[in-house]
Amino acid sequence: MEYKGIQLFAYVIMSNHVHLIANSSIGDLSGTIRDIMKFTSKRPIETINSIPESRREWLLSVFSKAASQHKRNSSYQVWTHENHAVLLYSNDFIAEKIEYIHNNPVRAQIV
């Protein structure tokens, strides 16, 4: 994927969601997130279809069912269509959100 102008400050990848603190240097964070989601949703489907995967049918049925619930998807949906963007308006609020993000896997007892 070509440079999209995203500045990533903090993140965590959980089993079923991602948290980011990011900025768009080109002023279009929403568009950048949309492009990242589009780009990263294709690879799992390609991988599932191209390698021996014992859960292939189940995984594809989950992604297919998710797609069937939205008009804009033709076959598979990996990401949900919503995100929960929050404007970070002060240094204290930024620190609070970074702490929340980095402690998310601890609360989930992943680490």
BABATI-811719 format. One record per atom (N, C-alpha, C): atom name; residue in one letter; residue number from 0; x, y, z. Coordinates in steps of 0.001 Angstrom, whole numbers, padded with zeros to 6 digits. Example, Ala and Ser with C-alpha at 12.3 -4.5 7.8 and 13.67 -1.06 7.14 Angstrom:
<r atomo="N" residuo="a" num="0" c1="013190" c2="-005690" c3="007800"/>
<r atomo="CA" residuo="a" num="0" c1="012300" c2="-004500" c3="007800"/>
<r atomo="C" residuo="a" num="0" c1="013200" c2="-003300" c3="007800"/>
<r atomo="N" residuo="s" num="1" c1="012850" c2="-002250" c3="007080"/>
<r atomo="CA" residuo="s" num="1" c1="013670" c2="-001060" c3="007140"/>
<r atomo="C" residuo="s" num="1" c1="012900" c2="000030" c3="007870"/>
# end
This chain:
<r atomo="N" residuo="m" num="0" c1="000853" c2="-001169" c3="000000"/>
<r atomo="CA" residuo="m" num="0" c1="000000" c2="000000" c3="000000"/>
<r atomo="C" residuo="m" num="0" c1="000901" c2="001235" c3="000000"/>
<r atomo="N" residuo="e" num="1" c1="000594" c2="002177" c3="-000835"/>
<r atomo="CA" residuo="e" num="1" c1="001411" c2="003377" c3="-000890"/>
<r atomo="C" residuo="e" num="1" c1="001217" c2="004230" c3="000356"/>
<r atomo="N" residuo="y" num="2" c1="002120" c2="005144" c3="000545"/>
<r atomo="CA" residuo="y" num="2" c1="002079" c2="006031" c3="001703"/>
<r atomo="C" residuo="y" num="2" c1="000747" c2="006763" c3="001751"/>
<r atomo="N" residuo="k" num="3" c1="000083" c2="006685" c3="002871"/>
<r atomo="CA" residuo="k" num="3" c1="-001237" c2="007299" c3="003035"/>
<r atomo="C" residuo="k" num="3" c1="-001230" c2="008467" c3="003997"/>
<r atomo="N" residuo="g" num="4" c1="-000070" c2="008836" c3="004501"/>
<r atomo="CA" residuo="g" num="4" c1="-000004" c2="009982" c3="005386"/>
<r atomo="C" residuo="g" num="4" c1="-000451" c2="009714" c3="006800"/>
<r atomo="N" residuo="i" num="5" c1="-000441" c2="008456" c3="007228"/>
<r atomo="CA" residuo="i" num="5" c1="-000872" c2="008151" c3="008586"/>
<r atomo="C" residuo="i" num="5" c1="000313" c2="008237" c3="009534"/>
<r atomo="N" residuo="q" num="6" c1="000089" c2="008858" c3="010658"/>
<r atomo="CA" residuo="q" num="6" c1="001062" c2="008906" c3="011738"/>
<r atomo="C" residuo="q" num="6" c1="000474" c2="008077" c3="012864"/>
<r atomo="N" residuo="l" num="7" c1="001130" c2="006984" c3="013216"/>
<r atomo="CA" residuo="l" num="7" c1="000633" c2="006059" c3="014225"/>
<r atomo="C" residuo="l" num="7" c1="001397" c2="006291" c3="015515"/>
<r atomo="N" residuo="f" num="8" c1="000684" c2="006607" c3="016586"/>
<r atomo="CA" residuo="f" num="8" c1="001303" c2="006931" c3="017863"/>
<r atomo="C" residuo="f" num="8" c1="001197" c2="005800" c3="018885"/>
<r atomo="N" residuo="a" num="9" c1="000100" c2="005068" c3="018859"/>
<r atomo="CA" residuo="a" num="9" c1="-000095" c2="003946" c3="019780"/>
<r atomo="C" residuo="a" num="9" c1="-001097" c2="003004" c3="019137"/>
<r atomo="N" residuo="y" num="10" c1="-000940" c2="001721" c3="019416"/>
<r atomo="CA" residuo="y" num="10" c1="-001892" c2="000755" c3="018879"/>
<r atomo="C" residuo="y" num="10" c1="-001824" c2="-000544" c3="019672"/>
<r atomo="N" residuo="v" num="11" c1="-002880" c2="-001336" c3="019535"/>
<r atomo="CA" residuo="v" num="11" c1="-002901" c2="-002703" c3="020027"/>
<r atomo="C" residuo="v" num="11" c1="-003816" c2="-003478" c3="019085"/>
<r atomo="N" residuo="i" num="12" c1="-003401" c2="-004683" c3="018762"/>
<r atomo="CA" residuo="i" num="12" c1="-004213" c2="-005573" c3="017938"/>
<r atomo="C" residuo="i" num="12" c1="-004732" c2="-006671" c3="018852"/>
<r atomo="N" residuo="m" num="13" c1="-006030" c2="-006682" c3="019047"/>
<r atomo="CA" residuo="m" num="13" c1="-006686" c2="-007684" c3="019878"/>
<r atomo="C" residuo="m" num="13" c1="-007233" c2="-008787" c3="018975"/>
<r atomo="N" residuo="s" num="14" c1="-007826" c2="-009811" c3="019571"/>
<r atomo="CA" residuo="s" num="14" c1="-008334" c2="-010931" c3="018773"/>
<r atomo="C" residuo="s" num="14" c1="-009521" c2="-010537" c3="017903"/>
<r atomo="N" residuo="n" num="15" c1="-010282" c2="-009526" c3="018312"/>
<r atomo="CA" residuo="n" num="15" c1="-011466" c2="-009162" c3="017538"/>
<r atomo="C" residuo="n" num="15" c1="-011614" c2="-007664" c3="017268"/>
<r atomo="N" residuo="h" num="16" c1="-010593" c2="-006884" c3="017566"/>
<r atomo="CA" residuo="h" num="16" c1="-010636" c2="-005461" c3="017260"/>
<r atomo="C" residuo="h" num="16" c1="-009236" c2="-004860" c3="017349"/>
<r atomo="N" residuo="v" num="17" c1="-009124" c2="-003633" c3="016882"/>
<r atomo="CA" residuo="v" num="17" c1="-007863" c2="-002900" c3="016879"/>
<r atomo="C" residuo="v" num="17" c1="-008119" c2="-001532" c3="017498"/>
<r atomo="N" residuo="h" num="18" c1="-007177" c2="-001074" c3="018313"/>
<r atomo="CA" residuo="h" num="18" c1="-007216" c2="000290" c3="018833"/>
<r atomo="C" residuo="h" num="18" c1="-006032" c2="001045" c3="018236"/>
<r atomo="N" residuo="l" num="19" c1="-006270" c2="002268" c3="017806"/>
<r atomo="CA" residuo="l" num="19" c1="-005211" c2="003121" c3="017252"/>
<r atomo="C" residuo="l" num="19" c1="-005313" c2="004518" c3="017824"/>
<r atomo="N" residuo="i" num="20" c1="-004161" c2="005122" c3="017999"/>
<r atomo="CA" residuo="i" num="20" c1="-004098" c2="006571" c3="018141"/>
<r atomo="C" residuo="i" num="20" c1="-003267" c2="007015" c3="016959"/>
<r atomo="N" residuo="a" num="21" c1="-003924" c2="007741" c3="016079"/>
<r atomo="CA" residuo="a" num="21" c1="-003295" c2="008075" c3="014803"/>
<r atomo="C" residuo="a" num="21" c1="-003713" c2="009469" c3="014361"/>
<r atomo="N" residuo="n" num="22" c1="-002973" c2="009964" c3="013412"/>
<r atomo="CA" residuo="n" num="22" c1="-003235" c2="011260" c3="012808"/>
<r atomo="C" residuo="n" num="22" c1="-002986" c2="011126" c3="011316"/>
<r atomo="N" residuo="s" num="23" c1="-003662" c2="011940" c3="010545"/>
<r atomo="CA" residuo="s" num="23" c1="-003434" c2="011963" c3="009108"/>
<r atomo="C" residuo="s" num="23" c1="-002696" c2="013239" c3="008743"/>
<r atomo="N" residuo="s" num="24" c1="-001497" c2="013083" c3="008209"/>
<r atomo="CA" residuo="s" num="24" c1="-000732" c2="014267" c3="007809"/>
<r atomo="C" residuo="s" num="24" c1="-001310" c2="014898" c3="006548"/>
<r atomo="N" residuo="i" num="25" c1="-002215" c2="014198" c3="005869"/>
<r atomo="CA" residuo="i" num="25" c1="-002852" c2="014762" c3="004674"/>
<r atomo="C" residuo="i" num="25" c1="-004287" c2="015227" c3="004974"/>
<r atomo="N" residuo="g" num="26" c1="-004689" c2="015147" c3="006262"/>
<r atomo="CA" residuo="g" num="26" c1="-005977" c2="015685" c3="006673"/>
<r atomo="C" residuo="g" num="26" c1="-007174" c2="014808" c3="006342"/>
<r atomo="N" residuo="d" num="27" c1="-006963" c2="013514" c3="006118"/>
<r atomo="CA" residuo="d" num="27" c1="-008070" c2="012627" c3="005774"/>
<r atomo="C" residuo="d" num="27" c1="-007930" c2="011308" c3="006510"/>
<r atomo="N" residuo="l" num="28" c1="-008012" c2="011345" c3="007840"/>
<r atomo="CA" residuo="l" num="28" c1="-007858" c2="010131" c3="008628"/>
<r atomo="C" residuo="l" num="28" c1="-008958" c2="009121" c3="008309"/>
<r atomo="N" residuo="s" num="29" c1="-010183" c2="009581" c3="008142"/>
<r atomo="CA" residuo="s" num="29" c1="-011291" c2="008689" c3="007822"/>
<r atomo="C" residuo="s" num="29" c1="-011022" c2="007938" c3="006514"/>
<r atomo="N" residuo="g" num="30" c1="-010571" c2="008642" c3="005508"/>
<r atomo="CA" residuo="g" num="30" c1="-010253" c2="008020" c3="004222"/>
<r atomo="C" residuo="g" num="30" c1="-009089" c2="007057" c3="004335"/>
<r atomo="N" residuo="t" num="31" c1="-008099" c2="007413" c3="005143"/>
<r atomo="CA" residuo="t" num="31" c1="-006943" c2="006545" c3="005342"/>
<r atomo="C" residuo="t" num="31" c1="-007353" c2="005249" c3="006042"/>
<r atomo="N" residuo="i" num="32" c1="-008156" c2="005353" c3="007085"/>
<r atomo="CA" residuo="i" num="32" c1="-008635" c2="004165" c3="007791"/>
<r atomo="C" residuo="i" num="32" c1="-009457" c2="003296" c3="006838"/>
<r atomo="N" residuo="r" num="33" c1="-010316" c2="003916" c3="006042"/>
<r atomo="CA" residuo="r" num="33" c1="-011107" c2="003174" c3="005048"/>
<r atomo="C" residuo="r" num="33" c1="-010201" c2="002404" c3="004092"/>
<r atomo="N" residuo="d" num="34" c1="-009145" c2="003045" c3="003600"/>
<r atomo="CA" residuo="d" num="34" c1="-008225" c2="002392" c3="002666"/>
<r atomo="C" residuo="d" num="34" c1="-007458" c2="001252" c3="003324"/>
<r atomo="N" residuo="i" num="35" c1="-007052" c2="001442" c3="004585"/>
<r atomo="CA" residuo="i" num="35" c1="-006347" c2="000381" c3="005315"/>
<r atomo="C" residuo="i" num="35" c1="-007274" c2="-000818" c3="005511"/>
<r atomo="N" residuo="m" num="36" c1="-008524" c2="-000555" c3="005883"/>
<r atomo="CA" residuo="m" num="36" c1="-009477" c2="-001646" c3="006085"/>
<r atomo="C" residuo="m" num="36" c1="-009724" c2="-002388" c3="004773"/>
<r atomo="N" residuo="k" num="37" c1="-009850" c2="-001674" c3="003691"/>
<r atomo="CA" residuo="k" num="37" c1="-010069" c2="-002304" c3="002386"/>
<r atomo="C" residuo="k" num="37" c1="-008870" c2="-003172" c3="002010"/>
<r atomo="N" residuo="f" num="38" c1="-007679" c2="-002622" c3="002176"/>
<r atomo="CA" residuo="f" num="38" c1="-006453" c2="-003343" c3="001825"/>
<r atomo="C" residuo="f" num="38" c1="-006275" c2="-004595" c3="002686"/>
<r atomo="N" residuo="t" num="39" c1="-006475" c2="-004455" c3="003998"/>
<r atomo="CA" residuo="t" num="39" c1="-006220" c2="-005578" c3="004903"/>
<r atomo="C" residuo="t" num="39" c1="-007351" c2="-006603" c3="004928"/>
<r atomo="N" residuo="s" num="40" c1="-008486" c2="-006290" c3="004365"/>
<r atomo="CA" residuo="s" num="40" c1="-009576" c2="-007274" c3="004340"/>
<r atomo="C" residuo="s" num="40" c1="-009393" c2="-008283" c3="003216"/>
<r atomo="N" residuo="k" num="41" c1="-008636" c2="-007947" c3="002210"/>
<r atomo="CA" residuo="k" num="41" c1="-008441" c2="-008850" c3="001068"/>
<r atomo="C" residuo="k" num="41" c1="-007469" c2="-009975" c3="001388"/>
<r atomo="N" residuo="r" num="42" c1="-006436" c2="-009693" c3="002113"/>
<r atomo="CA" residuo="r" num="42" c1="-005388" c2="-010685" c3="002371"/>
<r atomo="C" residuo="r" num="42" c1="-005874" c2="-011925" c3="003126"/>
<r atomo="N" residuo="p" num="43" c1="-006674" c2="-011789" c3="004191"/>
<r atomo="CA" residuo="p" num="43" c1="-007137" c2="-013003" c3="004875"/>
<r atomo="C" residuo="p" num="43" c1="-007945" c2="-013932" c3="003956"/>
<r atomo="N" residuo="i" num="44" c1="-008794" c2="-013369" c3="003117"/>
<r atomo="CA" residuo="i" num="44" c1="-009603" c2="-014190" c3="002210"/>
<r atomo="C" residuo="i" num="44" c1="-008697" c2="-014893" c3="001201"/>
<r atomo="N" residuo="e" num="45" c1="-007730" c2="-014161" c3="000638"/>
<r atomo="CA" residuo="e" num="45" c1="-006778" c2="-014766" c3="-000300"/>
<r atomo="C" residuo="e" num="45" c1="-006010" c2="-015897" c3="000366"/>
<r atomo="N" residuo="t" num="46" c1="-005570" c2="-015672" c3="001591"/>
<r atomo="CA" residuo="t" num="46" c1="-004792" c2="-016687" c3="002316"/>
<r atomo="C" residuo="t" num="46" c1="-005649" c2="-017912" c3="002621"/>
<r atomo="N" residuo="i" num="47" c1="-006848" c2="-017695" c3="003098"/>
<r atomo="CA" residuo="i" num="47" c1="-007751" c2="-018812" c3="003401"/>
<r atomo="C" residuo="i" num="47" c1="-007979" c2="-019664" c3="002161"/>
<r atomo="N" residuo="n" num="48" c1="-008125" c2="-019018" c3="001015"/>
<r atomo="CA" residuo="n" num="48" c1="-008390" c2="-019743" c3="-000225"/>
<r atomo="C" residuo="n" num="48" c1="-007155" c2="-020381" c3="-000848"/>
<r atomo="N" residuo="s" num="49" c1="-005967" c2="-019946" c3="-000466"/>
<r atomo="CA" residuo="s" num="49" c1="-004773" c2="-020418" c3="-001163"/>
<r atomo="C" residuo="s" num="49" c1="-003922" c2="-021423" c3="-000386"/>
<r atomo="N" residuo="i" num="50" c1="-004145" c2="-021581" c3="000900"/>
<r atomo="CA" residuo="i" num="50" c1="-003344" c2="-022537" c3="001674"/>
<r atomo="C" residuo="i" num="50" c1="-004266" c2="-023585" c3="002299"/>
<r atomo="N" residuo="p" num="51" c1="-003698" c2="-024727" c3="002629"/>
<r atomo="CA" residuo="p" num="51" c1="-004530" c2="-025715" c3="003339"/>
<r atomo="C" residuo="p" num="51" c1="-004940" c2="-025157" c3="004704"/>
<r atomo="N" residuo="e" num="52" c1="-006210" c2="-025012" c3="004885"/>
<r atomo="CA" residuo="e" num="52" c1="-006752" c2="-024418" c3="006113"/>
<r atomo="C" residuo="e" num="52" c1="-007911" c2="-025287" c3="006582"/>
<r atomo="N" residuo="s" num="53" c1="-007763" c2="-025886" c3="007743"/>
<r atomo="CA" residuo="s" num="53" c1="-008778" c2="-026811" c3="008245"/>
<r atomo="C" residuo="s" num="53" c1="-010108" c2="-026123" c3="008535"/>
<r atomo="N" residuo="r" num="54" c1="-010075" c2="-024822" c3="008777"/>
<r atomo="CA" residuo="r" num="54" c1="-011302" c2="-024072" c3="009108"/>
<r atomo="C" residuo="r" num="54" c1="-011811" c2="-023268" c3="007931"/>
<r atomo="N" residuo="r" num="55" c1="-011357" c2="-023572" c3="006723"/>
<r atomo="CA" residuo="r" num="55" c1="-011689" c2="-022773" c3="005536"/>
<r atomo="C" residuo="r" num="55" c1="-013192" c2="-022541" c3="005400"/>
<r atomo="N" residuo="e" num="56" c1="-013961" c2="-023606" c3="005389"/>
<r atomo="CA" residuo="e" num="56" c1="-015411" c2="-023469" c3="005171"/>
<r atomo="C" residuo="e" num="56" c1="-016062" c2="-022636" c3="006275"/>
<r atomo="N" residuo="w" num="57" c1="-015665" c2="-022880" c3="007510"/>
<r atomo="CA" residuo="w" num="57" c1="-016235" c2="-022136" c3="008623"/>
<r atomo="C" residuo="w" num="57" c1="-015878" c2="-020655" c3="008528"/>
<r atomo="N" residuo="l" num="58" c1="-014593" c2="-020344" c3="008292"/>
<r atomo="CA" residuo="l" num="58" c1="-014160" c2="-018944" c3="008196"/>
<r atomo="C" residuo="l" num="58" c1="-014887" c2="-018220" c3="007070"/>
<r atomo="N" residuo="l" num="59" c1="-014938" c2="-018841" c3="005893"/>
<r atomo="CA" residuo="l" num="59" c1="-015601" c2="-018194" c3="004763"/>
<r atomo="C" residuo="l" num="59" c1="-017095" c2="-018012" c3="005031"/>
<r atomo="N" residuo="s" num="60" c1="-017707" c2="-018952" c3="005742"/>
<r atomo="CA" residuo="s" num="60" c1="-019132" c2="-018786" c3="006052"/>
<r atomo="C" residuo="s" num="60" c1="-019358" c2="-017634" c3="007033"/>
<r atomo="N" residuo="v" num="61" c1="-018447" c2="-017449" c3="007983"/>
<r atomo="CA" residuo="v" num="61" c1="-018554" c2="-016325" c3="008922"/>
<r atomo="C" residuo="v" num="61" c1="-018432" c2="-014999" c3="008173"/>
<r atomo="N" residuo="f" num="62" c1="-017433" c2="-014887" c3="007301"/>
<r atomo="CA" residuo="f" num="62" c1="-017238" c2="-013649" c3="006535"/>
<r atomo="C" residuo="f" num="62" c1="-018379" c2="-013434" c3="005538"/>
<r atomo="N" residuo="s" num="63" c1="-018900" c2="-014502" c3="004988"/>
<r atomo="CA" residuo="s" num="63" c1="-020008" c2="-014407" c3="004044"/>
<r atomo="C" residuo="s" num="63" c1="-021291" c2="-013955" c3="004751"/>
<r atomo="N" residuo="k" num="64" c1="-021546" c2="-014520" c3="005919"/>
<r atomo="CA" residuo="k" num="64" c1="-022738" c2="-014122" c3="006679"/>
<r atomo="C" residuo="k" num="64" c1="-022666" c2="-012643" c3="007059"/>
<r atomo="N" residuo="a" num="65" c1="-021487" c2="-012190" c3="007472"/>
<r atomo="CA" residuo="a" num="65" c1="-021315" c2="-010773" c3="007815"/>
<r atomo="C" residuo="a" num="65" c1="-021596" c2="-009892" c3="006596"/>
<r atomo="N" residuo="a" num="66" c1="-021137" c2="-010333" c3="005415"/>
<r atomo="CA" residuo="a" num="66" c1="-021352" c2="-009550" c3="004191"/>
<r atomo="C" residuo="a" num="66" c1="-022818" c2="-009504" c3="003795"/>
<r atomo="N" residuo="s" num="67" c1="-023542" c2="-010568" c3="004056"/>
<r atomo="CA" residuo="s" num="67" c1="-024947" c2="-010629" c3="003632"/>
<r atomo="C" residuo="s" num="67" c1="-025828" c2="-009637" c3="004384"/>
<r atomo="N" residuo="q" num="68" c1="-025332" c2="-009121" c3="005480"/>
<r atomo="CA" residuo="q" num="68" c1="-026120" c2="-008190" c3="006284"/>
<r atomo="C" residuo="q" num="68" c1="-025927" c2="-006732" c3="005882"/>
<r atomo="N" residuo="h" num="69" c1="-025109" c2="-006505" c3="004837"/>
<r atomo="CA" residuo="h" num="69" c1="-024848" c2="-005141" c3="004372"/>
<r atomo="C" residuo="h" num="69" c1="-024907" c2="-005090" c3="002853"/>
<r atomo="N" residuo="k" num="70" c1="-025587" c2="-004125" c3="002323"/>
<r atomo="CA" residuo="k" num="70" c1="-025764" c2="-004002" c3="000872"/>
<r atomo="C" residuo="k" num="70" c1="-024458" c2="-003755" c3="000131"/>
<r atomo="N" residuo="r" num="71" c1="-023489" c2="-003099" c3="000770"/>
<r atomo="CA" residuo="r" num="71" c1="-022291" c2="-002696" c3="000043"/>
<r atomo="C" residuo="r" num="71" c1="-021254" c2="-003809" c3="-000114"/>
<r atomo="N" residuo="n" num="72" c1="-021498" c2="-004965" c3="000471"/>
<r atomo="CA" residuo="n" num="72" c1="-020559" c2="-006082" c3="000332"/>
<r atomo="C" residuo="n" num="72" c1="-021098" c2="-007092" c3="-000665"/>
<r atomo="N" residuo="s" num="73" c1="-020196" c2="-007616" c3="-001489"/>
<r atomo="CA" residuo="s" num="73" c1="-020647" c2="-008588" c3="-002473"/>
<r atomo="C" residuo="s" num="73" c1="-020494" c2="-010019" c3="-001974"/>
<r atomo="N" residuo="s" num="74" c1="-019407" c2="-010330" c3="-001259"/>
<r atomo="CA" residuo="s" num="74" c1="-019230" c2="-011721" c3="-000864"/>
<r atomo="C" residuo="s" num="74" c1="-018725" c2="-011895" c3="000566"/>
<r atomo="N" residuo="y" num="75" c1="-017700" c2="-011154" c3="000971"/>
<r atomo="CA" residuo="y" num="75" c1="-017120" c2="-011343" c3="002305"/>
<r atomo="C" residuo="y" num="75" c1="-016914" c2="-010010" c3="003002"/>
<r atomo="N" residuo="q" num="76" c1="-017085" c2="-010016" c3="004310"/>
<r atomo="CA" residuo="q" num="76" c1="-016809" c2="-008838" c3="005129"/>
<r atomo="C" residuo="q" num="76" c1="-015915" c2="-009255" c3="006285"/>
<r atomo="N" residuo="v" num="77" c1="-014727" c2="-008649" c3="006368"/>
<r atomo="CA" residuo="v" num="77" c1="-013776" c2="-008944" c3="007436"/>
<r atomo="C" residuo="v" num="77" c1="-013939" c2="-007937" c3="008571"/>
<r atomo="N" residuo="w" num="78" c1="-013996" c2="-006664" c3="008240"/>
<r atomo="CA" residuo="w" num="78" c1="-014120" c2="-005587" c3="009224"/>
<r atomo="C" residuo="w" num="78" c1="-015576" c2="-005167" c3="009369"/>
<r atomo="N" residuo="t" num="79" c1="-015921" c2="-004620" c3="010518"/>
<r atomo="CA" residuo="t" num="79" c1="-017237" c2="-003999" c3="010660"/>
<r atomo="C" residuo="t" num="79" c1="-017199" c2="-002653" c3="009941"/>
<r atomo="N" residuo="h" num="80" c1="-018365" c2="-002094" c3="009685"/>
<r atomo="CA" residuo="h" num="80" c1="-018427" c2="-000817" c3="008968"/>
<r atomo="C" residuo="h" num="80" c1="-018314" c2="000389" c3="009886"/>
<r atomo="N" residuo="e" num="81" c1="-018345" c2="000169" c3="011173"/>
<r atomo="CA" residuo="e" num="81" c1="-018254" c2="001316" c3="012065"/>
<r atomo="C" residuo="e" num="81" c1="-016881" c2="001391" c3="012720"/>
<r atomo="N" residuo="n" num="82" c1="-016544" c2="002573" c3="013106"/>
<r atomo="CA" residuo="n" num="82" c1="-015394" c2="002764" c3="013979"/>
<r atomo="C" residuo="n" num="82" c1="-015812" c2="003787" c3="015022"/>
<r atomo="N" residuo="h" num="83" c1="-015034" c2="003884" c3="016034"/>
<r atomo="CA" residuo="h" num="83" c1="-015405" c2="004759" c3="017145"/>
<r atomo="C" residuo="h" num="83" c1="-014324" c2="005816" c3="017335"/>
<r atomo="N" residuo="a" num="84" c1="-014270" c2="006736" c3="016408"/>
<r atomo="CA" residuo="a" num="84" c1="-013274" c2="007792" c3="016459"/>
<r atomo="C" residuo="a" num="84" c1="-013576" c2="008747" c3="017614"/>
<r atomo="N" residuo="v" num="85" c1="-012524" c2="009141" c3="018304"/>
<r atomo="CA" residuo="v" num="85" c1="-012636" c2="010076" c3="019419"/>
<r atomo="C" residuo="v" num="85" c1="-011590" c2="011160" c3="019219"/>
<r atomo="N" residuo="l" num="86" c1="-011996" c2="012397" c3="019299"/>
<r atomo="CA" residuo="l" num="86" c1="-011062" c2="013509" c3="019205"/>
<r atomo="C" residuo="l" num="86" c1="-010265" c2="013599" c3="020498"/>
<r atomo="N" residuo="l" num="87" c1="-008955" c2="013560" c3="020378"/>
<r atomo="CA" residuo="l" num="87" c1="-008081" c2="013662" c3="021555"/>
<r atomo="C" residuo="l" num="87" c1="-007714" c2="015135" c3="021717"/>
<r atomo="N" residuo="y" num="88" c1="-008288" c2="015771" c3="022720"/>
<r atomo="CA" residuo="y" num="88" c1="-008269" c2="017223" c3="022830"/>
<r atomo="C" residuo="y" num="88" c1="-007266" c2="017782" c3="023840"/>
<r atomo="N" residuo="s" num="89" c1="-006598" c2="016919" c3="024630"/>
<r atomo="CA" residuo="s" num="89" c1="-005617" c2="017432" c3="025588"/>
<r atomo="C" residuo="s" num="89" c1="-004559" c2="016373" c3="025846"/>
<r atomo="N" residuo="n" num="90" c1="-003434" c2="016783" c3="026374"/>
<r atomo="CA" residuo="n" num="90" c1="-002363" c2="015833" c3="026690"/>
<r atomo="C" residuo="n" num="90" c1="-002803" c2="014810" c3="027735"/>
<r atomo="N" residuo="d" num="91" c1="-003572" c2="015249" c3="028722"/>
<r atomo="CA" residuo="d" num="91" c1="-004070" c2="014316" c3="029738"/>
<r atomo="C" residuo="d" num="91" c1="-004997" c2="013266" c3="029124"/>
<r atomo="N" residuo="f" num="92" c1="-005869" c2="013706" c3="028229"/>
<r atomo="CA" residuo="f" num="92" c1="-006801" c2="012782" c3="027580"/>
<r atomo="C" residuo="f" num="92" c1="-006042" c2="011812" c3="026671"/>
<r atomo="N" residuo="i" num="93" c1="-005022" c2="012290" c3="025993"/>
<r atomo="CA" residuo="i" num="93" c1="-004179" c2="011424" c3="025154"/>
<r atomo="C" residuo="i" num="93" c1="-003503" c2="010367" c3="026021"/>
<r atomo="N" residuo="a" num="94" c1="-002938" c2="010774" c3="027136"/>
<r atomo="CA" residuo="a" num="94" c1="-002269" c2="009826" c3="028043"/>
<r atomo="C" residuo="a" num="94" c1="-003254" c2="008785" c3="028563"/>
<r atomo="N" residuo="e" num="95" c1="-004462" c2="009220" c3="028888"/>
<r atomo="CA" residuo="e" num="95" c1="-005505" c2="008298" c3="029365"/>
<r atomo="C" residuo="e" num="95" c1="-005830" c2="007249" c3="028296"/>
<r atomo="N" residuo="k" num="96" c1="-005973" c2="007687" c3="027054"/>
<r atomo="CA" residuo="k" num="96" c1="-006312" c2="006757" c3="025971"/>
<r atomo="C" residuo="k" num="96" c1="-005151" c2="005816" c3="025650"/>
<r atomo="N" residuo="i" num="97" c1="-003922" c2="006310" c3="025698"/>
<r atomo="CA" residuo="i" num="97" c1="-002761" c2="005431" c3="025470"/>
<r atomo="C" residuo="i" num="97" c1="-002694" c2="004366" c3="026554"/>
<r atomo="N" residuo="e" num="98" c1="-002921" c2="004754" c3="027796"/>
<r atomo="CA" residuo="e" num="98" c1="-002915" c2="003780" c3="028890"/>
<r atomo="C" residuo="e" num="98" c1="-004020" c2="002747" c3="028689"/>
<r atomo="N" residuo="y" num="99" c1="-005199" c2="003195" c3="028299"/>
<r atomo="CA" residuo="y" num="99" c1="-006312" c2="002274" c3="028049"/>
<r atomo="C" residuo="y" num="99" c1="-005945" c2="001277" c3="026946"/>
<r atomo="N" residuo="i" num="100" c1="-005410" c2="001782" c3="025840"/>
<r atomo="CA" residuo="i" num="100" c1="-005051" c2="000923" c3="024704"/>
<r atomo="C" residuo="i" num="100" c1="-004003" c2="-000099" c3="025103"/>
<r atomo="N" residuo="h" num="101" c1="-002953" c2="000350" c3="025747"/>
<r atomo="CA" residuo="h" num="101" c1="-001858" c2="-000557" c3="026085"/>
<r atomo="C" residuo="h" num="101" c1="-002227" c2="-001544" c3="027194"/>
<r atomo="N" residuo="n" num="102" c1="-003215" c2="-001213" c3="028010"/>
<r atomo="CA" residuo="n" num="102" c1="-003667" c2="-002149" c3="029050"/>
<r atomo="C" residuo="n" num="102" c1="-004784" c2="-003071" c3="028582"/>
<r atomo="N" residuo="n" num="103" c1="-005295" c2="-002857" c3="027382"/>
<r atomo="CA" residuo="n" num="103" c1="-006389" c2="-003683" c3="026875"/>
<r atomo="C" residuo="n" num="103" c1="-006031" c2="-005172" c3="026848"/>
<r atomo="N" residuo="p" num="104" c1="-004863" c2="-005583" c3="026354"/>
<r atomo="CA" residuo="p" num="104" c1="-004542" c2="-007013" c3="026375"/>
<r atomo="C" residuo="p" num="104" c1="-004307" c2="-007556" c3="027801"/>
<r atomo="N" residuo="v" num="105" c1="-003924" c2="-006704" c3="028707"/>
<r atomo="CA" residuo="v" num="105" c1="-003741" c2="-007120" c3="030103"/>
<r atomo="C" residuo="v" num="105" c1="-005116" c2="-007415" c3="030716"/>
<r atomo="N" residuo="r" num="106" c1="-006072" c2="-006504" c3="030515"/>
<r atomo="CA" residuo="r" num="106" c1="-007432" c2="-006704" c3="031031"/>
<r atomo="C" residuo="r" num="106" c1="-008064" c2="-007958" c3="030439"/>
<r atomo="N" residuo="a" num="107" c1="-007736" c2="-008251" c3="029173"/>
<r atomo="CA" residuo="a" num="107" c1="-008287" c2="-009445" c3="028514"/>
<r atomo="C" residuo="a" num="107" c1="-007502" c2="-010706" c3="028868"/>
<r atomo="N" residuo="q" num="108" c1="-006485" c2="-010560" c3="029703"/>
<r atomo="CA" residuo="q" num="108" c1="-005629" c2="-011658" c3="030166"/>
<r atomo="C" residuo="q" num="108" c1="-004926" c2="-012366" c3="029015"/>
<r atomo="N" residuo="i" num="109" c1="-004555" c2="-011577" c3="027999"/>
<r atomo="CA" residuo="i" num="109" c1="-003761" c2="-012105" c3="026891"/>
<r atomo="C" residuo="i" num="109" c1="-002288" c2="-012047" c3="027260"/>
<r atomo="N" residuo="v" num="110" c1="-001925" c2="-010995" c3="027985"/>
<r atomo="CA" residuo="v" num="110" c1="-000536" c2="-010841" c3="028475"/>
<r atomo="C" residuo="v" num="110" c1="-000560" c2="-010578" c3="029973"/>
# end
